[in-house]
Amino acid sequence: MFSLYILILISLLVAAGAFGLYIWAVKTGQFEDLEETKYQVFDEDDEVPPGSHHGTKTK
C-alpha cells in the first residue's frame, strides 16, 4: 500500500511539472504565430552577412 502512495505522489509531481512547463511556454510566447515559421523559408534575404564571400569569385 505504501508503494501506491509513492506512485501517486510521483505522478502528481510529474503532472505539476508538465503543467508548469505549459504555463512557462504560454508566458514566453511559444504558441504565438504558429503559421509564420512555415513561410520563413520563402523569405528572400537580400542582405549578405558581413564576412561572407557569397557571390565573389576567387582566383
Secondary structure as a PSIPRED ss2 file (coil, helix, strand):
# PSIPRED VFORMAT (PSIPRED V4.0)

   1 M C   1.000  0.000  0.000
   2 F H   0.000  1.000  0.000
   3 S H   0.000  1.000  0.000
   4 L H   0.000  1.000  0.000
   5 Y H   0.000  1.000  0.000
   6 I H   0.000  1.000  0.000
   7 L H   0.000  1.000  0.000
   8 I H   0.000  1.000  0.000
   9 L H   0.000  1.000  0.000
  10 I H   0.000  1.000  0.000
  11 S H   0.000  1.000  0.000
  12 L H   0.000  1.000  0.000
  13 L H   0.000  1.000  0.000
  14 V H   0.000  1.000  0.000
  15 A H   0.000  1.000  0.000
  16 A H   0.000  1.000  0.000
  17 G H   0.000  1.000  0.000
  18 A H   0.000  1.000  0.000
  19 F H   0.000  1.000  0.000
  20 G H   0.000  1.000  0.000
  21 L H   0.000  1.000  0.000
  22 Y H   0.000  1.000  0.000
  23 I H   0.000  1.000  0.000
  24 W H   0.000  1.000  0.000
  25 A H   0.000  1.000  0.000
  26 V H   0.000  1.000  0.000
  27 K H   0.000  1.000  0.000
  28 T C   1.000  0.000  0.000
  29 G C   1.000  0.000  0.000
  30 Q C   1.000  0.000  0.000
  31 F C   1.000  0.000  0.000
  32 E C   1.000  0.000  0.000
  33 D C   1.000  0.000  0.000
  34 L C   1.000  0.000  0.000
  35 E C   1.000  0.000  0.000
  36 E H   0.000  1.000  0.000
  37 T H   0.000  1.000  0.000
  38 K H   0.000  1.000  0.000
  39 Y H   0.000  1.000  0.000
  40 Q H   0.000  1.000  0.000
  41 V H   0.000  1.000  0.000
  42 F H   0.000  1.000  0.000
  43 D C   1.000  0.000  0.000
  44 E C   1.000  0.000  0.000
  45 D C   1.000  0.000  0.000
  46 D C   1.000  0.000  0.000
  47 E C   1.000  0.000  0.000
  48 V C   1.000  0.000  0.000
  49 P C   1.000  0.000  0.000
  50 P C   1.000  0.000  0.000
  51 G C   1.000  0.000  0.000
  52 S C   1.000  0.000  0.000
  53 H C   1.000  0.000  0.000
  54 H C   1.000  0.000  0.000
  55 G C   1.000  0.000  0.000
  56 T C   1.000  0.000  0.000
  57 K C   1.000  0.000  0.000
  58 T C   1.000  0.000  0.000
  59 K C   1.000  0.000  0.000
